[in-house]
Amino acid sequence: MVKLERITGLPIKFDRDNYSLVFDEDQIRVSKVRRYKIRNLRPYVLNRELKYPIDVYLTYSNIAKGQTNNLSLDITIIPPNLLGIEYVKTVPKKVPERKGKFRIVHTLYGSATLLIQDREDQDAKVYLTRLEAKNFLMIPAGYYYNFVNTRSTPLLIAEYYAKNLEHAASLKKMKGMGYYVISKNAKQEIVKNPHYKQLEKITKMKYSLFNKEFWGDNDKFPSSIVEMCSKKNKLSKIIT
């Protein structure tokens, strides 16, 4: 069992053997647990004939302890796997269009490859960054993103967002993000999605530089999610 309380502020544990969260239901409330199956991912993968793995990843939605506030928390567990030649990934999502707002993503366990895209156009700009355990990042409103697990260990991702906002899948028309992360000859490669005809070259950026570019002065950036969540009023003003 991996204790997550120190980095989330909630009495939650991660069961690495069963890829599940463990918590006392008298203390922690979860709105729902959604299992994403291969049929949910099929519109966004290179090989749309894939039948396996049947279960790809799962998300615990709207996790809360005690009194609720304007924040919602989802935790997604992404086991190590391949989707054909692609590394296992999540369905692309879009941060709702609310000027000056952000979505916070936070690696709780494992290592995440994160793709972030500025728009759903042929000439979209795509960023790639990596988040190690305890790293967190601000994704601006209007941007698209998804997580990829390229490691042989499970990946746990937390997402903090404004309460009551929908988490609709995006980019179905374009068959997913502008780039795919694949395994070729036991090596990791990044290949273009052929549905984007005028795609810019992918921009690889350290997560700290990404935060600085979109957030501003890094000296003002909280050092941990626990610190950030201790300032709930401030946090609720910037997330979406």
Secondary structure by P-SEA (a helix, b strand, c coil): ccccccccccbbbbcccccccccccccccccbbbbbccccccccccccccccccccccccccccccccccbbbbbbbbccccccccccccccccccccccbbbbbbbcccccbbbbbcccccbbbbbbbbbcccbbbbbcccccccccccccbbbbbbbbbcccccccccccccccccbbbbbcccbbbbbccccccccccbbbbcaaaaaaacccccccccccaaaaaaaaaaaaaccc
